[in-house]
């Protein structure tokens, strides 16, 4: 016994001695069997124990008044912690068994299981965010990683962040991407191609008020932004960028306050084409195949064949500048498998001019507080030549107007049967594309202007180069410096 050392520091030993004395004094006063000793015998016992433990009785009395019976309470805490640990260990074992079971099922019946994972085209996010990230300045752009649970956030001071949405206490990485505010972010997966990349990685594009566009690769191994290209050719603010794939190549479309739209190769930064579809600031764009949809300060939206630069059609109906435009692409799921698909998202007729375009409808959001749904006229297709405007019909047809926002509408996303919008009125709204009704609104996510939102692709025909992950995620950002993420 003499060779054994109590594994406690001097302060811990002193604390233990005081607690032991407190417990003995409590036994002498409260326990029923303490009557076997006289009052004098109890006092002698306490005095001798205080001498043995070298504890001042007056000091012990003051500690006892502040922290009565500390030792028993600590024992109870330890018991509760042990029960909690045992419960967590059992829960961990159950989850591990479930994961192993699911992996075995996927290995044995992968195709059958994946076929059952049909996208929920009627999914609507919950009322409150599961993740909320607060930065030091207002948020101007956000983008979800195409595959990983990571969100990229751009701010008004030009800084670019990457956060893990399941562990967001600290950013995975941050970089001063621009010297002025970031206006948009886009991302696309880069796959192996002639051994140019060893591992699939994401390409991140940012545009800015500093007139530049920057391209980064996101290193999943290092959790780091790797800058590989700076594009400098616009003469004014770059409003938006869009990455898209054609064949095996990745391209970038950009629009600017200099009234131009430029198409670039992402790999070497070459400009393939530059055209001026509007006479004023081009604020937003979207790309599908060989076609660019653009919205402008002049309150119009236009469809352009980007390889030739031919303007094909125009949409007029808004009264103020257009802030966002989106193609409404048909869902790739066949109609029989999903009978609830909205008519705007149904597959296009085979061998029609619309099938050649791969789209028929689009949406636009404006500072006039309105969102409009348009039917796009088909151009005239000439064999072995680029399409040209249809002389008999070159105007978009407005088929629906969505009213409800109290101030200008900043951003749009299309998912399944719904359109999502964010506004200067501090709200996000969800609209039914079938009838134009607002089915839900979020009023408490932000305390100011909601500047941007993003959602996962829903399986529609697109040029992102990857299949939909079928993740049910919505992310929003605002002038209140908050990024909120809502998911299943």
PAVO-823914 format. One record per residue: residue in three letters; x, y, z of N, C-alpha, C, O, CB in turn. Coordinates in steps of 0.1 Angstrom, whole numbers, plus 5000, padded with zeros to 4 digits. Glycine has a CB too. Layout:
N
ALAXYZXYZXYZXYZXYZ...
***
This chain:
488
UNK500849885000500050005000500950135000500550234994499150005012UNK502050125006502950245007503550274993503750394991504150215017UNK503650174984504250204971503250264961503550324951504750074965UNK501950254965500850314956500750464958500750514969499550244958UNK500750534947500650684947499250724943498750684932501650744938UNK498550804950497250854947497350944935498151044935496550934959UNK496650914924496750994911496051124911495251154903496250914899UNK496451204921495751334923496851444926497851414931494751334934UNK496551564921497451674924497251714939496351664946497251804915UNK498151804944498051844958496751914961496051894971499251934962UNK496252004951495052074953493851974953492951994961494852174942UNK493951874944492851774944492851694957491751654962493051684932UNK493951654962494051584975493451664986492651614994495451544978UNK493751794986493151874997491651884996490951885006493852014996UNK491151894983489751904981489051774985487951774991489451934966UNK489751664983489151534987489151525002488151475007489951414980UNK490151565009490251555023489051635030488451595039491551615029UNK488851755024487751845030486451775027485551785036487851985023UNK486251715016484951655013484751525021483651495025484851614998UNK485851455024485651335033485251375047484351315053487051255033UNK485851485052485551535065484051585065483351565075486451655069UNK483651655054482251705054481351585054480251585061482051785041UNK481651475047480751365047480651295061479551255065481251255036UNK481751285068481751225081480951305091480151255099483251205087UNK481051435090480251525098478851515095477951515104480751675097UNK478451495082477051475079476551345084475351335089476951485063UNK477351235084476951105089476651115104475751055109478051005086UNK477551195111477351205126476051285129475451255140478551275131UNK475651375120474451455123473151395118472151415124474751595118UNK473251335106471951295099471651145099470451115099472051345085UNK472651065100472350915099471650865112472050915123473550835096UNK470750775111469950725122470850645131470650645144468750645118UNK471750565126472650485134473750555141474550495148473250375125UNK473750695139474850775145474550785161475450835168474950915139UNK473350745165473050745179473850655188473850655200471550725181UNK474550565181475450465188476650535195477250485204475950355179UNK476950655190478050735196477450855203476450915199479050785185UNK478050895214477651005221478151135214478951125205478151005236UNK477551245218477951375211479451395213480151445204477151485217UNK479951365226481451385228482251295219483351335214481751365243UNK481851165218482551075209482651115195483651105188481950935210UNK481451175190481451225176482351335174483051345164480051265173UNK482451425184483251545183484751505183485551555176483051645194UNK485051405192486451355193486851295179487951315174486651245204UNK485951215173486151155160486451265149487351245141484951065156UNK485651365149485851475139487151545141487851575132484651565140UNK487451575154488751645157489951565153490851615147488751675172UNK489951435156491051345152491151335137492251335132490951205159UNK490051325131490051315116490551445110491251435099488651275110UNK490151555115490651685110492151695112492851755103489951805117UNK492751635123494151645125494851545115495851585109494551605139UNK494251425113494851335104494851385089495851365082494051195104UNK493751445086493751495072494251635070494351695059492251495067UNK494651695082495251835081494251935075494652005066496551835074UNK493051935081491952025076491552115087491252065098490751935070UNK491452245084491052345094489452335094488852345084491452485089UNK488952305107487552285108486752415104485652405098487152245122UNK487252535107486552655104486552675089485452715083487252775111UNK487652645082487652655067486752545061486052575052489052625062UNK486652435068485752325063484352375064483452345056485952195070UNK483952445075482652495077482252595066481052585061482452555091UNK483152685063482852785053482652715039481752755031483952895052UNK483452625036483352555023482052475022481352465012484552455020UNK481752405033480552335034479252415032478352375026480452265048UNK479352545037478152635035478052675020476952685015478352755043UNK479252685013479152724999478852604990478052614981480552784995UNK479452494993479252374984478952254993479852174996480552344976UNK477752234997477352125006477451994999476951974988475952145012UNK478051895006478151755001478551744987477951684978476851685003UNK479751804984480251804970480551664965480251634954481551884969UNK481151584974481551444970480351354965480451304954482251374982UNK479251344972478151264967477551324954477151244946477051264978UNK477551454953477051514940477951474929477451444918476851664942UNK479251474931480151434920479951284917479951254905481651454925UNK479751204927479451064924478251044915478250964906479350984937UNK477151114919475951114911476151154896475651094887474851194917UNK476951264895477351314881478051204873477751184861478151444882UNK478951134880479751034873478850914868478950864857480850974882UNK477850884877476950774873476050814861475850744852475950744885UNK475550944861474850994850475650994837475150954826474251134852UNK476851034838477751034826478050894821478050874809479051104830UNK478150804830478350664826477150604818477350544808478650574838UNK475950644823474750594816474650664802474350594793473550634825UNK475050794802475050864789476050804779475750784767475351014791UNK477250774784478250714775477750574770477950544758479550694783UNK477250494779476750364775475650374764475550294755476150284787UNK474750474766473650494756474250544743473850494732472750604761UNK475250634743475850674730476650564723476550554711476850794733UNK477250484731478050364725477050274719477350224708478750294736UNK475850244725474850154719474350224706474150154696473750134729UNK474050354706473550424695474550414683474250394672473250564698UNK475850434687476950424676476950284670477150264658478250454683UNK476850174679476850044673475650014664475749954654476749944685UNK474450074668473250054659473450124646473150064636472050114666UNK474050244646474250314633475250244625475150244612474750464636UNK476350194631477350114623476749994617477049964605478550074633UNK475849924624475249804618474349844607474249774597474449734629UNK473549954609472750004598473450044586473050014574471850124603UNK474650114587475450154576476050034569476050024557476550244581UNK476549934576477049814570475949744562476149684552477649724581UNK474749734568473649674561473249744548473049684538472349674570UNK473249874549472949954536474049934526473749924514472750104540UNK475249934530476349914521476249784514476549764502477749934528UNK475949684522475749544516474649544506474749474496475549444528UNK473549614509472449614500472749684487472449644476471249684506UNK473549794488473949864476474849784468474749784455474550004480UNK475849714474476749634467476049514460476449474449477849574476UNK475049464466474349344460473249394450472949324441473749264471UNK472549504453471449544445471549694442470549764443470049514452UNK472649744438472949884435471949944426471250044429474249904430UNK471749894413470849954403469449964408468750064406470949884390UNK468949854414467549844419467349954429466250014429467249704424UNK468249974438468150064449468150214444467350294447469250054460UNK469050234435469250374429467950414421467650524421470450384421UNK467350314415466150344407464950384416464150454412465750224399UNK465050334428463950374438464150504444463250564449463950264449UNK465350564443465650694449465250804439466050884435467150704452UNK463950804436463450914427463451044434463151054446462050874422UNK463751144427463751274433462351324437461351294430464351384424UNK462251384449460951434454460751574448461251674452460951444469UNK459951574437459751704429458851794437458751914433459251674415UNK458251754448457351834456458051874469457251924478456051764458UNK459351854470459951884483459952044486460252114477461451834483UNK459652074498459752214502460552224515460252144524458252284504UNK461452304517462252314529461452334542460352384541463352414528UNK462052304553461352324566461352474569461852564562462152254577UNK460752504581460552644584461852714589462052834588459552654595UNK462752634596463852694602465152624597465152514594463752684618UNK466252704597467552644592468152544601468052554614468552754589UNK468752444596469552344604470952394605471752344614469552214597UNK471352494598472752554598472652694596471952744586473652474588UNK473352784604473352924602474752974604475352954615472352994611UNK475353034594476753084594476653234594475953294586477553034582UNK477353304603477453444604478853494601479853454607476953494618UNK478953584591480253644588480353784593479453834599480453634572UNK481553844589481753984594481254094585481254204589483254004596UNK480754054573480254154564479154084556478953964556481354214555UNK478354174548477254124541477554024530478654024524476454244535UNK476653924528476853814519476253854505475053894505476353684524UNK476953834495476553874481476353764472475653774462477453974475UNK476853644475476753524466477053404474477853394482477753544454UNK476353294470476553164476476453054465475753074455475553134488UNK477052944468476952824458477352694466478352694473477952844446UNK476452594464476752464470477752394461477652404449475452384471UNK478652314468479552224461478752124453477752074458480552164470UNK479052094441478251994433478151864439477151794436478851984419UNK479051814447479051684453479151674468478451594475480051594447UNK480051754474480351754488479451844496478851934491481851794490UNK479251814509478451904518479152024522479452054533478051824531UNK479552104511480352234513479552344506478952324496481752214508UNK479552464513478952574507480052684505480852714514477752634515UNK480052744493480952854490480252994492479153004487481652844476UNK480853084499480153214503481053324498482253334501479853214518UNK480453424491481153544487480653664494479453674496481153554472UNK481453754497481053874505481254004498481954004487481753874518UNK480754114503480854244497482254304498482554404492479854334504UNK483054244506484454294507485454204498486654224500484954294521UNK484854114490485754044481486253914486487053844480486854124476UNK485853874498486453754504485553624501484353634500486453764520UNK486253514498485553394495485853284506486953264510486053334481UNK484753224511484853124521484252994516483552984507483953174534UNK484752884523484252754521483952694535484752694544485252654514UNK482652654537482252594550481652454548480952424538481152684556UNK481952364557481352234558479952254565479952314576482252124566UNK478852224558477552254564477252164576476252194583476452234553UNK477952064579477751984591478752014602478551974614477851834587UNK479752094599480652134610481152274606482252294600481852034611UNK480352374609480552514604481052604615480952734613479252564599UNK481652554625482252644635483352734630483452854634482752564647UNK484152674621485252744614485252714599484852604596486652714621UNK485652814591485652784576486752684573487752674579485852914568UNK486452594563487452504558488652584552489752544553486852404548UNK488252694545489352774539488652914535487452924534489952714526UNK489453014534489053144530490153214523491353194525488553234542UNK489853304513490853374505490253504501489053524499491253284493UNK491153604500490753734495490753724480491753764473491753854500UNK489653684475489553654460489553784452490153784441488253574457UNK488953884457488854014449489054134458488954124470487454024442UNK489354244452489654364460488354444462488254544469490654454453UNK487254404454485954464456484954344458485354234457485554554444UNK483654384459482654284462482454174452482554204440481354344464UNK482254054456481953944447480453954443479553974452482253804454UNK480153934430478853954425478153814423476953804423478854034413UNK478953714420478353574418479353474419480553494418477653574404UNK478853344422479753224423479053114415477853104416480053184438UNK479853034408479352914402480352804404481552834406478952934387UNK479852684403480752564405480352454395479152434392480752514419UNK481352374391481152254382482152154385483352194388481152304367UNK481852024384482851924386483751904373483251914362482151784389UNK484951884376485951864366486451714367486951674377487251964367UNK486151644356486451494356487751464349488251554341485351414351UNK488251344351489451304344489351314329488251274323489851154348UNK490251374323490251394308491651394303492351494304489451524304UNK492051284296493351274291494451304301495451364298493551374279UNK494151254313495151264324495551404328496551424334496451184320UNK494651494325494851634329494751654344495451734350493951734322UNK493851574350493651584364493751444370493151354364492351654368UNK494351434381494551294387493251264394492851144394495651294397UNK492551354401491351324408490251424404490551544401491551334424UNK488951384404487951474401487951594411488051564423486551404401UNK487751714406487751824415486751924410486251914399489151894416UNK486352014419485352124415486152244411487052294417484452154427UNK485652304400486052434395485052544401483852524399486152444380UNK485652644407484852754413485152884405486252914404485152774428UNK484052944400484253074393483653184401482553164406483653064379UNK484253294402483753414409483853534400484853554393484553444423UNK482853624401482853754394482853864404482353844415481753764383UNK483253984400483354084410483154224404483154244392484754084416UNK483054324413482954464409484254514405484354624400482354544421UNK485354434408486754484404487054454389488154464385487754424413UNK486054414381486054394367486754254363486954234351486854504360UNK487054174373487754044370486853924373485853934380489054044378UNK487253814367486753684370487853594374488953604368485953624357UNK487653514385488753424389488253284390487053254393489253474403UNK489153194386488853054386489752974396490952994396489052994372UNK489052904405489752824415489452674413488352634408489352864429UNK490352594417490052444419489952424434490752474442491152354413UNK488852354438488752314452489352184455488952084449487252314456UNK490452184463491152064466490451994478490452044489492652094470UNK489751884475489051814486490051754496489751734508488151704480UNK491251714492492251654501492751764510492851734522493451594493UNK493051884505493651984514492652084519492952164528494652064506UNK491352074514490352174518490852314516490952394525489952154533UNK491152334503491852464500491452514486491252434477493352444501UNK491352644484491152704471492452714464493452764470490452854473UNK492552674452493752684444493452764431492852724422494252544440UNK493952894431493752984420494552934408495752914409494053124424UNK493852924396494552884385494352974372494952954362494252744381UNK493353064373493153154362492453284366491553284374492253084351UNK492953394360492353524362491953574349492853594340493253624370UNK490653614347490153664334489953814335489053854343488953584330UNK490653884327490454034327490254084313491154094305491754104333UNK488954114310488654164296487454254296487354344288488454054286UNK486654234306485454324308485954464312486954484318484454274318UNK485154564307485554704310484754774321484954884324485354784297UNK483854694327483054744338482754624348483254514345481754814334UNK481854644358481454544367481054414360480254424351480354594376UNK481554304365481054174360479954124369480154104381482254064360UNK478754114363477554094371477353944375476953914386476354134363UNK477653854365477353714368478153624359478553664348475853674366UNK478553504364479253404357478453274357477853244367480753384362UNK478653194347477953064346478952964340479352984328476653074338UNK479252854347480052754341479152644335478052614340480952684352UNK479552594323478752494317479652404308480852434306477652554308UNK479152284305479952184298479352164284478152164282479952054306UNK480252154274479852114260480852014256482052034255479852244251UNK480351894252481151774250482051754262481551734273482051804237UNK483351754260484251724271484951854277485851844285485351624267UNK484451964272485152094276484252174285483052174284485452174264UNK484852244294484152334303484352484299485452524296484752324318UNK483252554298483252694293482652774304482052734314482452704280UNK482852904303482353004312481653114304482253174295483453064321UNK480453154308479753274303479753384313479553354325478353234298UNK479953504309479953614318479253734312479253754300481453664322UNK478653814321477953934316478354054324478854034336476353914316UNK478254174319478854284325478054414323477154424314480254304320UNK478454514331477854644329478354714317477854814312478154734341UNK479354654310479854714297478954674286479354694274481354664295UNK477854614289476754564279477154444271476454404262476454674270UNK478254374275478654254267478454124275478354124287480154274263UNK478354014267478453884272479653814265479753824253477053804270UNK480453754273481653684268481553534271481153494282482953754273UNK482053454262482153314264483653274264484353314255481453234252UNK484053204275485453174277485653024278484752954281486053244289UNK486852984275487252844278487852844292488752934295488352784268UNK487452754301487852754315489352714316490052754324487052664323UNK489752624307491152564308492252664305493152674313491252454299UNK492052744294493152834291492752984291493553074288493652804277UNK491453014294490953154295490853224281490753344281491953224303UNK490753154270490553214257489053264256488153194260490953114246UNK488853374249487553424246487053364233487653384222487453574245UNK485953284233485453224221484553314213484553314201484753094224UNK483853404221482953494214482553604224482553584236481653424209UNK482253724218481853834226480753904218480953934207482953934230UNK479553934225478453994218477754094227477854084240477553894212UNK476954174222476154284229474654264227474154334218476654424226UNK474054184235472554164232471754274237470554294232472154034239UNK472254364246471454474251472254604249473454604247471154454266UNK471554714251472254844250472554894263473254994265471254944243UNK472154824274472454874288473054754295473254644290471154924295UNK473354784308473954684317473254554316472054534318473854744331UNK474054444313473554304314473754254328474854234332474354214303UNK472654234335472754204349472754054352473354024363471554264356UNK472253974344472153834347472053744334471753794324470953804356UNK472453614336472353524324472153384329472353354341473653544316UNK471753304320471753154322472053094309471853144298470253114327UNK472552964309473052904297472452764296472352694307474652894297UNK472052724285471652584282472052554268471552604258470052574283UNK473052464267473552414254474252534247475152594252472452364245UNK473752564235474352674226473552804228473752894220474252634212UNK472752814238471852934240472153004253472352934264470352894239UNK472053134253472253214265471053304266470553364257473553314263UNK470453304278469353384282469853494291470653474300468253304290UNK469553624288470153734295469053834299468053844292471153804287UNK469253894311468354004315469154134318470354124321467653964328UNK468454244316469254374315468654484323467454474327469354414301UNK469454584325468954714331467854774322467054854328470154814332UNK467754744309466754794301465354724302464454754295467154784286UNK465254634312463954564316463554464306462454414306462854664317UNK464454424297464154324287465054194289466054204296464354374272UNK464554084284465353964284465453914270464553924262464853854294UNK466653854267466853814253467553674252468253634262467853914246UNK467253604241467753474239468753484227468453544217466753364235UNK470053434229471053454220471753314217471953234226472153554224UNK472053284204472853164201474353204202474853274194472553114186UNK474953154213476253214216477353174207478253254205476653164230UNK477453054200478553034191478553134179479653164174478352894185UNK477353184175477353274164477153414168477453514161476253234154UNK476553434180476253564185474853614180474553734182477253664181UNK474153534173472853574167471853594178471553504186472353464157UNK471253714178470053734187468853674181468553694170469853894190UNK468053604189466953524184465653574188464653564180467153374188UNK465453614200464153664205464253754217465353754223463253534208UNK463153814220463153914231461953904239460853874234463354064225UNK462053934252460953934262460754074268461654124274461053834273UNK459554134266459354264271458054264279457054214275459254374259UNK458154314291456954314300457254364314456354414321456454174301UNK458554364318458954424331459054574329459254624319460254354336UNK458854644341458954784340460254834346460654954345457854844348UNK461054754353462254794359463354684356463054584350462154804375UNK464654714360465754624356465454474361464854454371467054674362UNK465954384353465754244356467054194363468154224359465654154343UNK466754134375467854084383468253944382469453904385467454114398UNK467353854377467653714376466853654365465653684363467453644389UNK467453564357466753484347467153344348468353304351467153534332UNK466253244345466553104346465753034335464553054334466153054360UNK466452934328465652844320464852744329465352704339466652764311UNK463652714324462952614331463052484323462352464313461352654333UNK464052404326464352284318463452164321462952154332465852244321UNK463152084311462351964313463051864322464251854321461951904300UNK462251804331462851694339463251574331462451544322461951664351UNK464351514334464751394327463951274329463951184321466251374329UNK463151274341462351164344461251154334460651254331461851174359UNK460951024330459851014320458451034327458351024339459850874313UNK457451074319456151124324455451014331454751034341455351174313UNK455550884327454850774333455350754347454650714356454950654325UNK456750764349457350744362456950844372456850824384458850734361UNK456650974367456351084376455151154371455351264364457551174378UNK453951104373452751164367452451304373451651374367451551074369UNK453051334384452751464390453651584385453651694390452951454405UNK454451554375455351664370454551774364453551744357456351604359UNK454851894368454152014362454352024347455351974342454752144369UNK453352074340453452084326454652164321455152134309452152144320UNK455152254328456352334324457552244324458552284318456452454333UNK457552134332458752054333458651924326459551834327459052024348UNK457651894318457451774311458451764299458851864294455951754306UNK458751634295459651614284459151684271457951694269459951464281UNK460051734263459651804251459351704240459751594240460851894246UNK458451754231458051664220459251624211460151704208457051734211UNK459251494208460351444200460351504186459251524180460251284199UNK461551534181461751584167461151724166460951764154461151494157UNK460851794176460351934175461552034176462651994180459351964187UNK461252154172462252254173462652284188463752314191461852384167UNK461652264197461952284211462952174216463752204225460652274219UNK462852054211463751944215465151984210466151954217463351814209UNK465252054199466652094194467252194204468452204206466552154180UNK466352284210466852384219467052324233467852374240465852494220UNK466252214236466252154250465552234260465652194272467752134254UNK464752334257463952414266462852474259462852494247464852514274UNK461852514266460652584261460252704269459652804264459452494260UNK460552704282460152804291461252874299462352814300459052754301UNK461052984304462053054313461353144323460153164322463053134304UNK462053184333461553274343462453394345463653384343461353194357UNK461853504349462653624351462153694364460953694367462553724339UNK463053764371462753834383463253984381464354004376463353774396UNK462454074386462754214384462654304396462054264406461854264373UNK463054424395462954524405461454574406461154654415463954634403UNK460654534396459254584397458454494406457154494406458654574383UNK459154404414458554314424457854194418457154114425457554394433UNK457954174405457254064398458253954393459453984390456554124386UNK457653834392458353724386457453684374456253664376458653604396UNK458053664363457253634351457753494345458953474345457353744340UNK456853414341457153294334456853314319455753364315456253174340UNK457753274311457653304296457753174288458453084292458753404292UNK456953174277457153074267458053134256457753244250455853024261UNK459153064253460153114244459853074229459652954227461653074248UNK459753164220459453124206460653044200461853074203459153244197UNK460352954191461452884184462052964173461353034166460952744179UNK463352964172464053034161463852954148463252844148465553064163UNK464353004137464352934124465652854123466752914122464053024112UNK465552724122466752644121467052614106466152564099466552514128UNK468252654102468652634088469752524088470752534096469152764081UNK469652434079470652324079472052374077472352454068470252224068UNK472952324085474452364084474652504087475752554083474952324070UNK473752574093473952714096473352744110472552664115473252814086UNK473852844117473352874130471852924129471452974119474152984137UNK471152904140469752944140469653104138470553174142468952904152UNK468453144132468253284130466853324136466053234138468353324115UNK466553454138465253484144464153444135464253444122465153634146UNK463053404141461853364134461053494130460553564139460953274142UNK460953524118460353654113458953664117458353774119460553674098UNK458253554119456753554122456553564137455453604141456053434116UNK457553524145457353524160458753534166459453434167456553404164UNK459153644171460353664178460253724192461153774198461353744170UNK459053724197458753774211458353674221457553584217457653884210UNK458953674233458553584243457053614247456553724245459453604256UNK456353504251454953514255454853494270455253384275454053414247UNK454453594277454253584292453053504295451953544291454153724298UNK453253384301452153294304451753304319450653244322452453154300UNK452553364327452153374341452953484348454153504345452453234348UNK452353554357453053654365452753624380451653614384452453804362UNK453853614387453853584401453953714410454953784409454953484405UNK452953744417452853864425452853824440452153734444451653954421UNK453553904448453553874462454653944470454453984481453653724465UNK455853954464456954024470456654174472456054234463458254004462UNK457054234483456754374486457954464481457754584482456554394500UNK459054404476460154484470460754404459460254304456461154524482UNK461854464454462454394442462954254445463554234456463554484436UNK462854164435463154024436464654014430464954054419462153934428UNK465453954438466853944435467353814428468153824419467653964448UNK466853704433467353574428466253474426465253474433468553524437UNK466553374417465553264415466253134414467453124411464853294402UNK465553034418465952894416464752804412463652834418466652834429UNK464952714403463852624399464152484405465252434403463652614384UNK463152424412463352284416462052214416461052254422463952284431UNK462052104408460852024408459652104402459752164392460451964421UNK458552094409457352174406457252314411456252384410456152094410UNK458352354417458352484424459452584419460552544414458552464439UNK459152714421460152814418460352884432459452914439459652914407UNK461652914435461952974448462553114445463353134435462952894456UNK462253214453462653354450463053414463462553384474461653434443UNK463953514463464353594474464353734471464453774459465753554479UNK464153824481463753964478464354054488464854024499462253974477UNK464254184484464654294493463654314505463954384514464754424485UNK462454244504461454254515461754154526460954134535460154224509UNK463054094526463554014537462953874537463153794546463254074551UNK462253834526461553704526462053614515462653664505460053724525UNK461853484516462053384505460653324503459953294512463053274509UNK460253304490458953254487459153134478460053114470458053354480UNK458153044480458052924471456752924464455652944469458152784480UNK456852914450455752934441455452804434456352734430455953044431UNK454152774432453752654425453752694410453052784406452352604429UNK454552624402454652654388453352614380453252654369455852584382UNK452552534386451352494379450352604378449652624368450652374386UNK450152674389449152784390449652924394448853014395448052744399UNK450952934398451453054402451153104416451453214419450953164392UNK450653014424450353044438451553034447452452954445449252954443UNK451653124456452753114466452253014477451353034484453053254473UNK453052904478452652794487453352804500452852744510452952664481UNK454452884501455052904514456053024513456553054503455852774518UNK456153084525457153194526457853184539457353154549456453334524UNK459153224538460053234550460253374553460853454545461353154548UNK459853424565459853564569460953594580461253704582458553614573UNK461453484586462353514598463753464595464553464605461753444610UNK464053424583465453374581466453484581467653464585465553294568UNK466053604577467053714576466353844581465153854581467453734561UNK467153934586466654064591466854174581466554284584467354094604UNK467254144569467454244559467354184545466854074543468854314560UNK467754254535467754214521468354074519469454054523468454324512UNK467553984514468053854510468553854496467853864486466853744511UNK469953854495470553884482470753764473470953784461471953944485UNK470753634479471053524470470453394477470253384489472553514468UNK470253294468469853164473470353064463470653094451468353154475UNK470552934468470952834459470352704463469952684475472552814459UNK470152614454469552474456470352374447470952414437468052474454UNK470252254451470852144443470052134430468852154430470852014451UNK470752094419469952064407469051944409469351864417470952034395UNK467951954402466851854405466751744394465751674394465551924406UNK467751724386467751624376467251664363467151584353466851514381UNK466951794361466551854348467751844338468851824342466151994350UNK467351844326468451844315469251974317468752084316467751834301UNK470551954319471452064321472852044316473151934311471452104336UNK473652144317475052134312476052134324477152174322475352244303UNK475652084335476552084347477551974346478551974354475752084360UNK477251874338478251764337478151654348478951564348479551814337UNK477151664356476951554366475451524368474651614366477651594379UNK475151404373473851374376473451444389474251474397473651214378UNK472151464390471651524403471951434414471751314414470151554402UNK472351494425472651414437471351394445471351314455473651484446UNK470251454441468951444448469051484462468251434471468451294447UNK469951574465469951634479468851734480468651814471471451694482UNK468251744491467151844493467751954502467651944515465951774500UNK468352054496469052154503468652294497468652304485470552134503UNK468452394506468252524501469152614510469152604522466752574502UNK469952704504470852794511470452934507470152964496472352764508UNK470553024517470153164515471253254521471853224531468753204520UNK471453374515472453474521471853614520471053634511473753464513UNK472253694529471753834530472653944534473753914538470553834538UNK472154064534472854174539473154174554473954244559472154304535UNK472354084561472554074576473753984579473953954591471354014582UNK474553954569475853874570475553724574476453654578476653934581UNK474353684572473953544576473853454563473353504553472753544584UNK474253334564473953234555473253124562473753054571475253174548UNK471953094557471152994564470952874554470852894542469753054567UNK471052754560470952634552469852544557469852514569472252554551UNK468852514548467752434552467752304544467952304532466352504550UNK467652194551467552064543466651974550465952004560469052004543UNK466651854544465651744548465551734563464751644568465951614542
***
